[in-house]
Amino acid sequence: MTSAAFDLAAIGAGLSFASAIDELQAALDTSASVVVSAPPGTGKTTLVPPLLATRSPRRVIVTQPRRVAARAAARRLAQLDGSPLGTRVGFTVRGERVVSRETQVEFVTAGVLLRRLLDDPDLAGVDAVIIDEVHERALETDLLIGLLSEVRELRDDLVLIAMSATLDAERIAAVIGTDDEPAPIVDHRVPAYPLTERWAPSPAPRLDERGVTWAFLDHVARTAASAALDLHRDDPTADVLVFAPGAREVSEIARRIRDTTDVFDVRELHGRMPAAEQDAVIRGRRPAEEPRIIVTTSLAESSLTVPGVRLVVDTCLARTPQRDAGRGMTGLVTTVASRSSSVQRAGRATRQGAGTVVRCVDERTYATAPARPTPEIASTDLADAALLLACWGAPEGKGLRLIDPLPSESLADALTVLHGLGAIDDDGRATPEGRALARIPTDPRLARALRDGSPVVGSRLAAEVVALLGGDVRTADSDVAQALIALRGGRTPDSRRWRSDVDRLERMTASAPGVRSDLDGVGLVIALAFPERIARRVDSTASGATFLLASGTRAGVSGSLAAVEWLAIADVTRASGRAAAGSGAVVRSAAMLTEEQMERAASHLLTDRVEAEFVGGRIQARRERRVGAILRSSAPVRASADEGRDAVRRTLQRDGLSMFAWSASAVELRGRLALLHRELGAPWPDVSDAGLLSALDSWLAPELDALASGTPAARLDLTSALRRLLPWPEAGRLDELVPERLEVPSGSRVRIVYPTLDDPDARPVVAVKLQECFGWAETPRLVDGRVPVLFHLLSPAGRPLAVTDDLTSFWSGPYAQVRAEMRGRYPKHPWPEDPWAAAPTRHTKNRAAR
């Protein structure tokens, strides 16, 4: 590696950040970790790397969140340095590496550096790492900060710089600093050029159930064309930048603008374009060329600069990953862009002078947008991240200094996936299989499909499918097989990049069989990656079909795939409207699958068992063959005793004891036992629903067997079953403590009504005619005198006259009023003035006299 120093003065000429070099040098003299905060376009990405290279004999690595940004930054620095790209300055991105032994500054994507760390945890030969665009909070960038903070505990000579245009600098400084002291912050601010804000809300909605509306795209195109023509009259050399949420919207807006005006060179810029076309847009235009309208995704928001822009037109929409926990799926969803993102976009118009932003919303809508974007770590699938952390030796990220912890629910789902792949053991540590999968630069599920699918379908076809699924390639009509045909024929903009990815992936499976030209194995490769997304058609309509996935999710399918029986689904996302076929989800990419391929890919999900259910008081059983939640066949059979018992238990746990017909005697016994348990506790049993359900084998085992053999629930004697719970020898006192009946002074034995379980504070009740209790002074008490009986004293006709648990007080007081009211109504019955001296009776006066 050459030791020649970069000419910082020449490189920094005209760059605002050149004035902050001394402050950064001073910070580096006192700390090996620094946070740099500076607005876009000030030159921090261009100046900081060569500055570190002049202080370091070994290589400086700079990470960018996107491939196009890494290439552009490397080309820009090499141009300013006057050296050929790949000599003093180089870059490495997925599928492309332009470096040499003399390279001093290497620009890479965050994903490249993460996998390099797995092979070289000490980063031998590297003196400094710069993590750029931290504010975007990309998952890989967050992980890098955690891993590099740990590397620095072993290598205190390794310099770590976190850079961004807008970030919570204090928070990042605390993470990359030490326990004792945060990293110093170099905060470079420059006077902003004037920005004129204009508002152009669309009369039509921006979004509907299918995504961005055609009417809104029409509005954006008209707004951009009109504003560009106005700008062109004042400044014929200025360019225009139009921000759209995704590649589809970019293409549609660009097409509409071309149909509107021929004054401008309308260009597109997004991640699916070939690298050469991306680089041509970023390098700018020659003075003699037409002014440009560049329609772009968030690619141009902060991680690279498009020169010459004086006007920005912003849809104020963004495409972000979003995880649907209920369906276990993650996909890109169009949402409202955060205000901080909109500010970044607008800043592209004031890079070189005064500029204008036209936002296609009104001010109120803009004000209600979220202040900052959601960190990717909180919203995306974590399988790849969890595997990388397991390989690093920090399962689940434990012990790492992360900006935000990994969300527990998403992490649990990711660990389940990795367990299923055999990538981690029970302790969360990476297995040899997991380490092999981690070195394939794609999602672990796709890596597994590449390794396991290559020996079956051929290494070329497996690599083709995995490159398509992992490369964000557009799939027309959701059909992966048809998309492969188009890619093979070079008929899509993605073909060149896809073919490069295929070659790279195929080299990783060199021992597998060679090329196979047929597409029969496409579905198998997808199913090997996502066995839980194997799906079977369950309903068809004129507009498509509904498929049931092995995971239990339903999803709508349209086009030719709606006619097949089995699908291997690679991408399914939330949706509504006709596209979702009433399922709440829609298939974005899939391929036809044969039943034989399904059995090969999802052998661990196949079940063949008897499912017994307790329905209508009887056991019903069917033999069911399933793949996950998908029912393949079902036939009635006779349940075995064990199957029947299991079915009864499941029904009891689901529906409770209400499935039984409780006789009056069973209800009474249960009430007596409940009172004893409440007053005395153990050993008297808990006969609440929860108590009985938890002790089924102690009291209901014979009845469970009877039900399992076909006896209807209505025939069970639950009184006898409950008596099995009686504790011995205490059970001998049951009738003494809580008798069934109470003898009153007339000689009658009156039934005691015990409280029900839903009214535990009630007391035992005896309803008896008032005349039968004459002379009874002391209220009887149950449960060894703990619980007084509550008397409902009745008229001769059995109607309530009084309620009391104190007979002495009743005879001495309220009885006189009752006597005055009742003796005229019931003259044949005794109503003595002195109830203490009267003989108790249940008869009339004449019959009592006889």
C-alpha positions in Angstrom: 0.0 0.0 0.0 1.4 3.4 -1.0 2.3 5.8 1.8 1.7 9.0 -0.3 -0.7 11.4 1.4 -3.8 12.8 -0.1 -3.7 16.4 -1.0 -6.5 17.6 1.4 -6.3 21.2 0.2 -6.9 20.2 -3.4 -9.6 17.7 -2.5 -11.4 20.1 -0.2 -11.3 23.2 -2.5 -14.8 24.7 -2.5 -16.1 22.2 0.1 -17.7 23.7 3.2 -16.4 20.9 5.5 -12.8 22.0 4.8 -13.3 24.6 7.5 -14.0 21.8 10.0 -10.9 19.7 9.4 -8.9 21.3 12.3 -11.8 20.6 14.7 -12.0 17.0 13.6 -8.2 16.6 13.8 -8.3 17.9 17.4 -11.1 15.5 18.3 -9.1 12.6 16.8 -6.1 13.6 18.9 -8.1 12.9 22.1 -10.5 10.1 21.1 -10.6 7.2 18.8 -14.3 7.6 18.2 -16.0 10.7 16.9 -19.4 11.8 15.7 -19.6 14.1 12.7 -22.8 15.9 12.0 -23.0 18.1 8.9 -25.6 19.0 6.3 -25.8 17.2 2.9 -23.4 18.5 0.3 -20.9 20.0 2.6 -18.3 17.5 1.6 -17.9 15.3 4.8 -18.1 12.1 2.7 -15.4 13.4 0.4 -13.0 14.9 3.0 -13.1 12.8 6.1 -11.9 9.5 4.5 -8.7 11.0 3.0 -8.1 13.0 6.2 -8.1 9.7 8.2 -5.9 8.1 5.5 -3.2 10.8 6.1 -3.2 9.8 9.8 -3.2 6.0 9.2 -0.7 3.7 7.5 -3.3 1.1 6.8 -6.7 1.1 5.0 -9.7 3.3 5.8 -13.1 1.7 5.2 -16.2 3.9 4.6 -19.6 2.4 4.7 -22.6 3.6 2.7 -26.2 2.2 3.0 -26.5 1.7 -0.8 -24.4 0.4 -3.6 -24.9 3.3 -5.9 -23.7 5.7 -3.1 -20.6 3.6 -2.4 -19.6 3.6 -6.1 -20.4 7.3 -6.5 -18.4 8.4 -3.5 -15.4 6.3 -4.6 -15.5 7.8 -8.1 -15.8 11.3 -6.8 -12.8 11.0 -4.4 -10.7 9.3 -7.0 -11.5 12.0 -9.5 -10.6 14.8 -7.0 -7.4 12.9 -6.0 -6.4 12.5 -9.7 -5.9 8.7 -9.3 -7.4 5.9 -11.3 -10.4 4.3 -9.5 -9.2 1.1 -7.8 -5.7 2.4 -6.9 -5.6 4.8 -4.0 -9.4 4.8 -3.8 -11.7 1.8 -4.5 -15.0 0.3 -3.6 -16.6 -3.1 -2.9 -20.3 -3.7 -3.3 -22.3 -6.9 -3.8 -21.1 -8.4 -7.1 -18.5 -5.8 -7.8 -15.0 -5.1 -6.3 -12.6 -2.4 -7.6 -9.6 -2.3 -5.2 -5.9 -3.1 -5.2 -3.1 -3.7 -2.8 -2.4 0.1 -2.8 -5.9 1.1 -1.9 -6.0 3.4 1.1 -9.7 4.3 1.1 -12.3 1.6 0.3 -16.0 2.5 0.1 -18.3 -0.5 0.9 -21.9 -1.1 1.7 -22.7 -1.9 5.3 -23.7 -5.5 4.4 -20.3 -6.1 2.8 -18.5 -5.0 6.0 -20.7 -7.0 8.3 -19.9 -10.3 6.4 -16.2 -9.3 6.3 -16.3 -9.0 10.1 -17.4 -12.6 10.4 -14.3 -13.7 8.6 -11.9 -11.2 10.1 -13.3 -10.0 13.5 -10.1 -8.0 14.2 -10.2 -6.1 10.8 -6.6 -6.8 10.3 -5.0 -4.2 8.0 -7.7 -1.6 8.7 -7.0 1.5 10.9 -10.3 3.3 10.7 -14.0 2.7 9.8 -16.3 5.5 8.9 -20.1 4.7 9.1 -21.9 7.2 6.9 -25.5 8.2 6.8 -26.2 6.9 10.3 -29.4 8.9 10.5 -31.1 6.6 8.0 -31.2 4.0 10.7 -30.7 1.1 8.3 -30.6 -2.2 10.1 -27.2 -3.1 8.8 -25.8 0.2 9.9 -27.2 -0.2 13.4 -25.6 -3.7 13.6 -22.3 -2.3 12.5 -22.2 0.2 15.2 -22.8 -2.5 17.8 -20.2 -4.9 16.4 -17.5 -2.3 15.9 -18.0 -0.9 19.4 -17.1 -4.4 20.6 -14.2 -4.7 18.2 -12.8 -1.4 19.7 -12.8 -3.0 23.1 -10.1 -5.3 21.8 -8.5 -2.8 19.4 -8.2 0.6 21.0 -6.2 1.7 18.0 -9.2 1.3 15.6 -10.8 4.7 14.8 -14.6 4.8 14.5 -16.4 7.7 13.0 -20.2 8.0 12.7 -21.4 10.6 10.2 -24.7 11.9 9.2 -26.6 14.9 8.0 -29.2 14.9 10.7 -29.0 12.6 13.7 -29.4 12.5 17.4 -25.7 13.2 17.9 -25.6 12.9 21.7 -27.3 9.5 21.5 -24.9 8.2 18.9 -21.9 9.6 20.8 -23.0 7.7 24.0 -23.2 4.5 22.0 -19.8 4.6 20.2 -18.0 6.3 23.1 -16.9 4.5 26.3 -18.7 3.8 29.5 -16.9 6.7 31.1 -17.2 9.3 28.3 -19.2 9.8 25.1 -17.5 10.3 21.8 -16.7 14.0 21.0 -19.1 15.6 18.4 -17.9 17.7 15.5 -21.0 19.7 14.5 -20.4 21.6 11.3 -23.1 24.1 10.4 -23.2 26.4 7.4 -25.6 29.2 6.4 -28.3 27.6 4.3 -29.2 29.0 0.9 -32.7 30.4 0.8 -35.4 27.7 0.2 -38.8 28.7 -1.2 -41.6 26.3 0.0 -44.6 25.8 -2.2 -47.6 23.6 -1.7 -49.5 21.7 -4.4 -52.0 19.3 -2.8 -53.6 16.8 -5.1 -57.4 16.9 -5.5 -57.3 13.1 -5.6 -56.2 10.8 -2.7 -52.5 9.9 -2.7 -53.1 6.3 -1.5 -55.9 3.7 -1.7 -56.0 0.0 -0.9 -53.8 -0.8 -3.9 -51.1 1.8 -3.1 -50.3 5.1 -4.9 -53.3 6.1 -7.0 -52.9 6.8 -10.8 -54.6 10.1 -10.2 -52.0 11.2 -7.8 -49.2 10.2 -10.2 -50.9 12.3 -12.9 -50.9 15.2 -10.5 -47.2 14.8 -9.5 -46.2 14.7 -13.2 -48.2 17.8 -14.1 -46.9 19.6 -11.1 -43.3 18.7 -11.9 -43.6 19.6 -15.6 -45.2 22.9 -14.8 -42.7 23.9 -12.1 -39.8 22.8 -14.3 -40.9 25.0 -17.2 -41.3 28.0 -14.8 -37.7 27.3 -13.5 -36.4 26.9 -17.1 -37.5 30.3 -18.1 -35.5 31.8 -15.2 -32.5 29.4 -15.2 -32.1 27.2 -18.3 -29.2 25.3 -16.7 -31.0 24.1 -13.6 -32.1 20.5 -13.0 -35.2 19.2 -11.2 -35.4 16.3 -8.7 -38.8 14.5 -8.2 -39.1 12.2 -5.2 -41.4 9.2 -5.5 -41.8 6.3 -3.1 -40.7 3.3 -5.3 -39.4 2.2 -8.7 -42.9 1.6 -10.1 -43.9 5.2 -9.2 -40.6 6.5 -10.6 -41.3 4.9 -14.0 -44.9 6.0 -14.1 -44.2 9.7 -13.2 -41.2 9.8 -15.7 -43.4 8.4 -18.5 -46.1 11.0 -17.8 -43.6 13.9 -17.8 -42.2 12.8 -21.1 -45.7 12.8 -22.6 -46.2 16.4 -21.2 -43.0 18.2 -22.4 -40.0 17.6 -24.6 -37.9 20.4 -23.2 -36.2 18.2 -20.6 -34.1 15.1 -20.5 -36.2 13.0 -18.2 -34.2 10.4 -16.3 -35.0 7.8 -13.7 -32.9 6.9 -10.6 -33.6 3.9 -8.4 -32.0 0.8 -7.0 -33.2 -1.6 -9.8 -31.4 0.2 -12.5 -28.1 -1.0 -14.0 -25.1 0.5 -12.2 -23.9 2.3 -15.3 -27.2 4.1 -15.7 -27.3 5.1 -12.0 -23.7 6.4 -12.2 -24.5 8.4 -15.4 -27.3 10.3 -13.6 -25.2 11.0 -10.5 -22.2 12.3 -12.5 -24.4 15.1 -13.9 -24.6 16.5 -17.4 -22.4 18.4 -19.7 -23.2 22.1 -20.1 -24.4 21.7 -23.7 -26.9 19.0 -22.8 -30.5 19.5 -22.1 -31.6 20.3 -18.5 -32.8 17.2 -16.7 -35.8 16.2 -14.7 -34.6 13.3 -12.5 -37.4 11.1 -11.0 -35.9 9.2 -8.1 -36.7 7.2 -5.0 -35.2 8.0 -1.6 -31.9 6.9 -3.1 -31.1 10.6 -3.7 -32.4 11.8 -0.4 -29.1 11.9 1.6 -26.6 9.2 0.6 -25.5 10.9 -2.6 -25.6 14.3 -4.3 -27.1 14.9 -7.7 -25.4 18.1 -9.0 -27.2 21.0 -10.6 -30.6 20.6 -8.9 -32.4 23.8 -8.0 -36.0 22.5 -7.8 -37.4 19.5 -5.8 -40.9 18.2 -6.3 -41.8 15.9 -3.4 -44.6 13.3 -3.2 -44.0 13.2 0.6 -44.4 9.4 0.4 -41.8 6.7 1.3 -41.4 3.0 0.8 -40.4 1.3 4.1 -40.2 -2.3 5.3 -43.1 -3.2 7.6 -43.6 -6.4 9.5 -47.0 -8.0 9.9 -46.6 -10.0 13.1 -50.1 -11.6 12.8 -49.2 -13.1 9.4 -45.5 -13.5 10.0 -44.6 -11.5 6.9 -42.5 -8.5 6.1 -42.8 -6.3 3.0 -42.3 -2.9 1.6 -45.2 -0.6 2.3 -45.9 2.9 0.9 -46.4 5.3 3.8 -46.2 9.0 4.6 -42.6 10.2 4.6 -41.3 11.7 7.8 -40.8 15.4 8.1 -37.0 14.9 8.5 -36.9 13.0 5.3 -38.8 15.7 3.5 -36.4 18.3 4.9 -33.5 16.2 3.5 -35.2 16.0 0.1 -35.8 19.8 0.0 -32.1 20.4 0.9 -31.1 19.0 -2.5 -32.5 22.1 -4.1 -30.2 24.4 -2.1 -27.0 22.4 -2.6 -25.4 25.2 -4.8 -27.7 28.2 -4.3 -31.2 29.3 -3.6 -33.8 26.7 -4.5 -37.5 25.7 -4.4 -39.4 22.7 -3.1 -42.9 21.9 -4.2 -44.6 19.5 -1.9 -47.6 17.7 -3.3 -49.6 18.0 0.0 -51.1 20.8 2.0 -49.4 22.3 5.0 -51.7 20.6 7.5 -51.0 17.1 6.0 -47.3 17.8 6.1 -47.4 19.0 9.8 -49.1 15.7 10.8 -46.4 13.5 9.3 -44.1 11.7 11.8 -41.1 13.7 12.8 -38.5 11.0 12.0 -38.6 7.7 10.1 -39.0 4.5 12.1 -35.7 2.7 12.6 -35.5 -0.3 10.3 -34.6 -2.5 13.3 -38.1 -1.9 14.7 -40.1 -2.8 11.5 -38.3 -5.4 9.5 -37.6 -9.2 9.5 -34.7 -10.0 11.8 -33.7 -13.5 10.6 -30.5 -12.3 8.8 -29.6 -10.0 11.7 -30.2 -12.7 14.3 -28.0 -15.2 12.4 -25.2 -12.7 12.0 -25.3 -11.9 15.8 -25.3 -15.6 16.6 -22.2 -16.1 14.4 -20.5 -13.1 16.0 -21.0 -14.7 19.4 -23.6 -12.3 20.7 -26.9 -14.2 20.4 -29.9 -11.9 20.3 -27.5 -8.9 20.5 -26.8 -9.4 24.2 -23.9 -7.4 25.4 -23.6 -5.2 22.3 -23.9 -1.4 22.5 -26.8 -1.0 20.0 -28.7 2.3 19.4 -32.0 0.4 20.0 -32.4 -3.2 21.3 -33.9 -5.8 18.9 -37.7 -5.9 19.4 -38.5 -9.0 21.4 -41.5 -10.2 19.3 -39.7 -9.9 15.9 -36.5 -11.4 17.4 -38.5 -14.4 18.7 -39.9 -15.0 15.2 -36.5 -14.8 13.7 -35.0 -17.3 16.2 -37.9 -19.7 15.4 -36.9 -19.4 11.7 -33.3 -20.0 12.4 -34.0 -23.0 14.6 -36.1 -24.5 11.7 -33.1 -24.0 9.4 -30.8 -25.7 11.8 -28.8 -22.5 11.9 -28.7 -22.1 15.7 -28.7 -24.5 18.6 -30.9 -24.4 21.7 -28.7 -21.8 23.3 -28.9 -19.5 20.3 -25.3 -20.2 19.2 -24.6 -20.6 15.5 -24.2 -24.1 14.2 -21.8 -25.1 11.4 -24.8 -25.0 9.1 -25.7 -21.5 10.3 -22.1 -20.2 9.7 -22.2 -21.6 6.2 -25.6 -19.9 5.5 -24.3 -16.6 7.0 -21.5 -16.5 4.4 -24.0 -16.5 1.5 -24.9 -12.8 1.0 -28.7 -13.2 1.1 -31.5 -14.0 3.6 -30.8 -17.2 5.5 -33.9 -18.8 4.1 -32.8 -18.1 0.5 -29.3 -19.3 1.4 -30.8 -22.6 2.6 -32.8 -22.9 -0.6 -29.6 -22.4 -2.6 -27.7 -25.1 -0.7 -30.5 -27.6 -0.6 -32.1 -26.9 -3.9 -28.9 -27.0 -6.1 -28.4 -30.8 -5.9 -32.1 -31.3 -6.9 -32.8 -28.7 -9.6 -29.2 -27.8 -10.6 -27.0 -25.1 -9.3 -27.8 -22.6 -12.1 -31.6 -22.7 -11.7 -31.3 -22.5 -7.9 -28.9 -19.5 -8.2 -31.3 -17.9 -10.7 -34.3 -18.1 -8.4 -32.4 -17.0 -5.3 -30.8 -14.0 -7.2 -34.3 -13.0 -8.4 -35.9 -13.2 -4.9 -33.0 -11.6 -3.1 -32.3 -8.9 -5.6 -35.5 -6.8 -5.5 -36.3 -7.8 -9.1 -39.8 -6.9 -10.3 -42.0 -9.9 -10.8 -44.7 -9.2 -13.5 -48.1 -10.8 -12.7 -46.5 -12.4 -9.5 -45.1 -15.3 -11.6 -41.5 -16.0 -10.8 -41.1 -18.5 -13.6 -42.2 -16.0 -16.2 -39.9 -13.3 -14.6 -37.0 -15.8 -15.0 -37.8 -16.2 -18.7 -37.7 -12.4 -19.2 -34.5 -12.1 -17.2 -32.8 -14.8 -19.2 -33.7 -13.1 -22.4 -32.3 -9.8 -21.3 -35.6 -8.1 -21.8 -35.7 -6.3 -18.5 -33.6 -3.5 -16.9 -32.7 -5.9 -14.1 -31.2 -8.6 -16.4 -27.5 -7.5 -16.3 -27.3 -7.1 -12.5 -29.4 -10.3 -12.0 -27.1 -12.3 -14.2 -24.0 -11.1 -12.2 -25.7 -12.1 -9.0 -26.5 -15.5 -10.5 -22.9 -16.1 -11.5 -21.7 -15.2 -8.0 -24.2 -17.4 -6.2 -23.6 -20.3 -8.6 -19.9 -20.3 -7.7 -20.9 -20.9 -4.1 -22.5 -24.2 -5.1 -19.9 -25.4 -7.5 -20.2 -29.0 -6.4 -23.9 -29.2 -7.4 -25.1 -30.4 -10.8 -24.8 -28.1 -13.8 -27.4 -26.0 -15.7 -30.9 -27.3 -16.3 -33.0 -25.3 -18.8 -36.4 -26.3 -17.5 -38.4 -24.2 -15.0 -40.1 -27.1 -13.2 -37.9 -26.6 -10.1 -38.6 -22.9 -9.5 -41.5 -23.7 -7.1 -39.3 -26.2 -5.2 -36.5 -23.7 -4.6 -39.0 -21.1 -3.3 -40.7 -23.8 -1.1 -37.3 -24.8 0.3 -36.8 -21.1 1.4 -40.3 -20.5 2.6 -42.0 -23.8 3.5 -44.5 -22.1 5.7 -45.7 -20.2 2.6 -46.6 -23.3 0.6 -50.3 -22.7 -0.3 -53.3 -24.5 -1.7 -56.2 -23.0 -3.6 -59.4 -22.9 -1.5 -61.6 -20.6 -3.4 -61.9 -19.1 -6.9 -63.7 -16.1 -8.3 -63.8 -14.3 -11.6 -61.0 -11.9 -10.5 -58.7 -14.5 -9.0 -58.4 -17.1 -6.3 -57.8 -17.3 -2.6 -55.0 -19.6 -1.3 -54.5 -20.9 2.2 -50.8 -20.9 3.3 -49.3 -23.5 5.6 -48.9 -20.8 8.1 -52.7 -20.3 8.3 -52.8 -17.0 6.4 -55.1 -16.5 3.4 -53.9 -14.5 0.4 -55.4 -13.5 -2.9 -53.8 -14.4 -6.3 -54.7 -13.1 -9.7 -53.5 -14.0 -13.2 -52.5 -17.4 -14.5 -51.3 -18.6 -11.1 -54.9 -18.4 -9.8 -55.7 -21.6 -11.7 -53.1 -23.9 -10.2 -53.7 -26.2 -7.2 -50.5 -25.6 -5.2 -48.2 -22.5 -5.0 -44.8 -21.8 -3.5 -45.1 -18.2 -2.4 -42.0 -16.0 -2.1 -43.6 -12.7 -1.2 -47.0 -12.0 0.3 -48.0 -8.7 1.8 -51.0 -7.1 3.4 -53.5 -5.6 1.1 -57.2 -4.9 0.7 -59.7 -4.5 -2.1 -60.2 -6.8 -5.0 -56.5 -7.8 -5.3 -56.7 -9.5 -1.9 -59.8 -11.5 -2.7 -61.3 -10.9 0.7 -58.2 -12.4 2.4 -56.5 -9.3 3.7 -53.2 -10.3 1.9 -52.0 -10.5 -1.7 -49.4 -12.6 -3.3 -46.6 -10.6 -4.9 -44.4 -13.4 -6.2 -44.9 -17.2 -6.5 -44.5 -20.2 -8.7 -46.4 -23.4 -9.4 -45.6 -26.3 -7.1 -46.4 -30.0 -7.5 -47.6 -32.1 -4.6 -44.5 -34.2 -4.8 -42.3 -31.0 -4.5 -44.4 -29.8 -1.6 -43.8 -33.0 0.3 -40.1 -32.7 -0.3 -39.8 -29.1 0.8 -42.2 -29.3 3.7 -41.7 -32.8 5.1 -41.4 -31.3 8.6 -44.9 -29.7 8.3 -46.6 -32.9 7.1 -49.0 -34.5 9.6 -51.3 -37.6 9.4 -53.3 -38.0 12.5 -56.8 -38.6 13.9 -58.5 -35.5 15.1 -61.3 -36.1 17.6 -63.7 -33.5 18.7 -66.5 -33.5 21.3 -69.5 -32.1 19.4 -73.1 -32.1 20.6 -72.3 -34.2 23.7 -70.6 -37.0 21.7 -67.2 -37.8 20.3 -66.6 -37.4 16.6 -63.3 -38.3 14.9 -61.7 -37.8 11.5 -58.4 -38.8 10.1 -56.8 -35.7 8.7 -53.7 -35.3 6.5 -52.3 -31.7 6.7 -49.3 -29.6 5.6 -49.3 -27.0 8.4 -52.7 -25.4 8.4 -53.7 -26.8 5.0 -56.1 -29.8 5.1 -55.2 -32.3 2.4 -57.8 -35.0 3.1 -60.3 -35.9 5.8 -62.3 -39.1 6.5 -64.5 -40.2 9.4 -63.0 -42.8 11.7 -63.7 -44.3 15.2 -61.7 -42.6 17.8 -59.5 -44.6 20.2 -59.9 -44.3 23.9 -56.8 -42.0 24.2 -58.0 -39.9 21.2 -61.4 -39.6 22.8 -60.1 -38.6 26.2 -57.8 -36.0 24.6 -60.8 -34.5 22.6 -62.9 -34.3 25.8 -60.1 -32.6 27.7 -59.6 -30.1 24.9 -63.3 -29.3 24.8 -63.3 -28.9 28.6 -60.3 -26.6 28.5 -62.0 -24.6 25.7 -65.6 -24.5 26.8 -65.4 -25.2 30.5 -67.8 -27.3 32.6 -70.9 -25.8 30.8 -70.7 -28.8 28.4 -72.2 -30.9 31.2 -75.9 -31.1 32.3 -75.7 -30.5 36.1 -78.4 -32.2 38.1 -80.0 -30.4 41.1 -78.2 -32.8 43.5 -74.8 -32.1 41.8 -75.4 -28.4 42.0 -76.3 -28.7 45.7 -73.3 -30.8 46.6 -71.0 -28.5 44.7 -72.5 -25.5 46.7 -72.0 -27.3 50.0 -68.3 -28.1 49.1 -67.7 -24.6 47.9 -68.9 -23.2 51.3 -66.6 -25.6 53.2 -63.6 -24.7 51.0 -64.3 -21.0 51.5 -64.7 -21.2 55.3 -62.2 -24.0 56.2 -59.9 -24.3 53.2 -57.9 -27.5 52.8 -58.5 -30.4 52.8 -61.9 -29.5 51.5 -61.6 -29.3 47.7 -61.7 -26.2 45.4 -64.8 -26.9 43.3 -64.7 -23.7 41.2 -64.5 -24.2 37.4 -60.7 -23.6 37.5 -60.2 -25.9 40.5 -62.3 -28.8 38.9 -60.6 -28.4 35.5 -57.2 -28.6 37.1 -58.1 -31.8 38.8 -60.0 -33.7 36.2 -58.3 -37.1 36.9 -59.1 -36.8 40.6 -62.9 -36.7 40.2 -63.9 -37.3 36.5 -61.6 -40.0 35.2 -64.3 -42.7 34.8 -66.7 -40.2 33.2 -63.9 -39.1 30.7 -63.5 -42.7 29.7 -67.3 -43.1 29.3 -67.5 -40.0 27.1 -64.5 -41.2 25.1 -66.3 -44.5 24.4 -69.4 -42.7 23.2 -71.6 -42.1 26.3 -73.6 -38.9 25.9 -72.6 -36.2 28.3 -76.3 -35.9 29.5 -76.1 -39.4 31.1 -73.2 -38.6 33.4 -73.9 -38.6 37.2 -71.8 -35.7 38.3 -73.0 -36.0 41.9 -71.1 -39.3 42.3 -68.1 -37.8 40.5 -67.9 -34.9 42.9 -68.0 -37.2 45.9 -64.7 -38.6 44.8 -63.2 -35.3 45.9 -64.3 -35.7 49.5 -61.3 -35.8 51.9 -61.1 -38.6 54.4 -61.6 -38.8 57.3 -63.1 -35.3 57.2 -65.8 -36.4 54.8 -67.6 -38.2 57.7 -68.6 -34.7 59.0 -70.0 -33.5 55.7 -73.7 -33.7 56.8 -72.8 -32.3 60.2 -71.0 -29.3 58.8 -73.2 -28.5 55.8 -76.4 -30.6 56.1 -78.8 -31.1 53.2 -81.8 -30.2 55.4 -82.5 -28.3 58.6 -85.1 -29.5 61.1 -87.3 -26.5 62.3 -89.5 -26.4 65.5 -92.6 -27.7 63.6 -90.7 -30.9 62.9 -90.4 -30.3 59.2 -87.0 -30.9 57.6 -86.5 -28.0 55.2 -83.9 -28.1 52.4 -81.0 -25.7 52.7 -80.2 -23.8 49.6 -76.4 -23.2 49.4 -74.8 -20.3 47.6 -73.9 -20.7 43.9 -70.3 -20.3 42.8 -71.0 -17.1 41.0 -72.2 -15.5 44.3 -69.5 -16.5 46.8 -70.5 -13.9 49.4 -74.1 -15.2 49.7 -75.2 -17.4 52.7 -77.1 -20.6 53.0 -80.9 -20.0 52.9 -83.8 -21.8 54.5 -87.2 -20.8 53.2 -89.9 -21.8 55.7 -93.4 -20.8 56.7 -93.3 -18.3 59.6 -95.7 -20.4 61.8 -93.3 -23.3 61.8 -90.7 -21.2 63.7 -92.8 -20.0 66.6 -90.7 -20.0 69.8 -87.4 -20.4 68.0 -85.0 -18.0 69.6 -81.5 -18.9 68.5 -80.6 -18.7 64.7 -78.9 -22.0 63.7 -75.3 -21.8 62.4 -73.4 -24.1 60.0 -69.8 -25.1 59.5 -69.0 -25.4 63.2 -71.0 -22.2 64.1 -69.1 -20.0 61.5 -72.0 -19.3 59.1 -75.5 -18.2 60.2 -78.5 -19.5 58.2 -80.5 -16.8 56.5 -84.2 -17.4 56.9 -86.7 -16.4 54.3 -89.9 -16.5 56.4 -92.9 -17.2 54.2 -96.7 -16.6 54.3 -99.1 -19.5 54.3 -99.2 -19.1 50.6 -95.4 -19.4 50.3 -94.8 -15.7 49.7 -91.8 -13.9 51.4 -92.7 -12.0 54.5 -89.3 -11.3 56.1 -85.6 -12.1 55.7 -83.5 -12.4 58.8 -80.5 -14.1 60.3 -81.6 -13.0 63.9 -84.9 -14.8 64.9 -84.8 -13.3 68.4 -84.8 -9.7 67.1 -87.5 -10.6 64.6 -90.0 -12.0 67.2 -89.3 -9.0 69.4 -89.9 -6.4 66.8 -90.9 -6.7 63.1 -93.2 -9.7 63.8 -95.9 -7.4 65.3 -96.2 -5.4 62.0 -96.2 -8.6 60.0 -99.0 -10.0 62.3 -101.1 -6.9 61.9 -100.9 -7.1 58.1 -101.3 -10.8 57.6 -103.9 -12.1 60.1 -106.8 -10.5 58.2 -105.5 -12.0 54.9 -104.9 -15.5 56.4 -107.5 -15.8 59.2 -107.4 -19.6 59.2 -103.7 -19.6 60.2 -102.4 -18.8 63.7 -101.1 -15.3 64.3 -100.6 -15.3 68.1 -99.8 -12.1 69.9 -97.1 -13.9 71.8 -95.0 -15.9 69.2 -92.7 -17.1 72.0 -95.6 -19.1 73.7 -97.3 -20.4 70.6 -96.8 -23.9 69.3 -95.1 -24.1 66.0 -97.2 -25.6 63.2 -97.4 -26.0 59.5 -101.2 -26.4 59.6 -104.3 -24.1 59.9 -105.7 -23.3 63.4 -108.5 -25.9 63.1 -106.3 -28.7 62.0 -103.7 -27.9 64.6 -106.4 -28.0 67.3 -107.5 -31.5 66.2 
